[in-house]
Structure formats: structure tokens, C-alpha cells
Amino acid sequence: QAQQRIEELEQSKQAEIERLTKAKEDEIEMLTNKGKAMIRESRAKAKALQKKISEEYEVEIDSLKQEREMMISIQEEYEKAASAKIAKRDQQIKLFDAKIQES
């Protein structure tokens, strides 16, 4: 009877070890899956943030390009107007010099 009781205790012990081992394996698997999900989520967030930043920079770059083009256009108009004024002034100086030469 004592031997039977020892065998029962051994079986009970083995069953408890197997139950605890299974519980630990399940816990490890759950934590692993949770970790993998966190990594996927983190990567997705990083990718979304990178896309957002890229889009914001593209908008900013496009805006700056448009502003630069506008400034170039304004500068060209200014230079054209200034050249016309200079040409007109030069013409007036020539006329004035011609009048002085005639006198």
C-alpha cells in the first residue's frame, strides 16, 4: 500500500510538473505573440510617421519651389523694368548730349 501511495504521489507530481510546464509554455507563447504584435505595431507606426513626415516635407518643398519661382518671376519683371528705364535714361542722355553738341 505504501508503494502504491508513492506511485500515486509520483504520478501526481509528474502531472503537476506537466501542468506547470504547459502553463509556462502557454505564457511564453502568449508573451512572444504579444511581443511580435508590439513590434508589428511599432513598425507600422514608424512607417506611418515616416510617410507623414515625407508628405509634410514634400508639401513644404513644393511650397518653397513655388515661392522661388514667384520670386524669380518678380525679379525678372523688375530687371526688365529696370533695363527699360536704363535704356530710356541712356536715350535721354544721348538726346541731351546731341543737343549740347548742336549748341
C-alpha positions as CSV (number, residue, x, y, z in Angstrom):
1,Q,0.0,0.0,0.0
2,A,2.9,2.4,0.7
3,Q,4.4,1.6,-2.7
4,Q,1.0,2.4,-4.3
5,R,0.8,5.6,-2.4
6,I,4.4,6.5,-3.6
7,E,3.4,5.7,-7.2
8,E,0.3,7.9,-6.8
9,L,2.4,10.7,-5.5
10,E,4.9,10.3,-8.3
11,Q,2.1,10.4,-10.8
12,S,0.5,13.4,-9.2
13,K,3.9,15.1,-9.1
14,Q,4.5,14.3,-12.7
15,A,1.1,15.6,-13.7
16,E,1.7,18.8,-11.7
17,I,5.1,19.2,-13.4
18,E,3.5,18.7,-16.8
19,R,0.6,21.1,-16.0
20,L,3.1,23.8,-14.8
21,T,5.3,23.2,-17.8
22,K,2.3,23.6,-20.1
23,A,1.2,26.7,-18.3
24,K,4.7,28.2,-18.7
25,E,4.9,27.3,-22.3
26,D,1.5,28.9,-22.9
27,E,2.6,32.0,-21.0
28,I,5.8,32.2,-23.0
29,E,3.9,31.8,-26.3
30,M,1.4,34.4,-25.3
31,L,4.2,36.9,-24.4
32,T,6.1,36.0,-27.6
33,N,2.9,36.7,-29.6
34,K,2.3,39.9,-27.7
35,G,5.9,41.0,-28.3
36,K,5.6,40.2,-32.0
37,A,2.3,42.2,-32.2
38,M,4.0,45.1,-30.4
39,I,6.9,45.0,-32.9
40,R,4.5,45.0,-35.8
41,E,2.5,47.8,-34.3
42,S,5.7,49.8,-33.7
43,R,6.9,49.2,-37.3
44,A,3.5,50.3,-38.6
45,K,3.6,53.4,-36.5
46,A,7.2,54.2,-37.6
47,K,6.2,53.7,-41.3
48,A,3.2,55.9,-40.9
49,L,5.2,58.6,-39.2
50,Q,7.9,58.4,-41.9
51,K,5.2,58.7,-44.6
52,K,3.6,61.7,-42.7
53,I,7.0,63.4,-42.4
54,S,7.8,62.7,-46.0
55,E,4.5,64.1,-47.2
56,E,4.9,67.2,-45.0
57,Y,8.4,67.8,-46.4
58,E,7.1,67.3,-49.9
59,V,4.4,69.9,-49.3
60,E,7.0,72.3,-47.8
61,I,9.4,71.7,-50.6
62,D,6.7,72.3,-53.2
63,S,5.6,75.5,-51.4
64,L,9.2,76.7,-51.4
65,K,9.7,75.8,-55.1
66,Q,6.5,77.8,-55.9
67,E,7.7,80.7,-53.8
68,R,11.1,80.6,-55.5
69,E,9.5,80.6,-59.0
70,M,7.4,83.5,-58.0
71,M,10.4,85.4,-56.7
72,I,12.3,84.6,-59.9
73,S,9.4,85.9,-61.9
74,I,9.2,89.1,-59.9
75,Q,13.0,89.5,-60.2
76,E,12.8,89.1,-64.0
77,E,10.0,91.6,-64.2
78,Y,11.9,94.0,-62.0
79,E,15.1,93.5,-64.1
80,K,13.1,94.0,-67.3
81,A,11.5,97.2,-66.0
82,A,14.9,98.5,-64.7
83,S,16.5,97.7,-68.1
84,A,13.8,99.6,-69.8
85,K,14.3,102.6,-67.5
86,I,18.0,102.5,-68.0
87,A,17.6,102.3,-71.8
88,K,15.2,105.3,-71.6
89,R,17.6,107.2,-69.5
90,D,20.5,106.4,-71.8
91,Q,18.4,107.6,-74.8
92,Q,17.6,110.8,-73.0
93,I,21.3,111.3,-72.2
94,K,22.2,110.8,-75.8
95,L,19.5,113.3,-76.9
96,F,20.8,115.7,-74.3
97,D,24.4,115.2,-75.4
98,A,23.3,115.7,-79.0
99,K,21.5,119.0,-78.1
100,I,24.7,120.1,-76.3
101,Q,26.8,119.2,-79.3
102,E,24.5,121.3,-81.6
103,S,24.8,124.3,-79.4
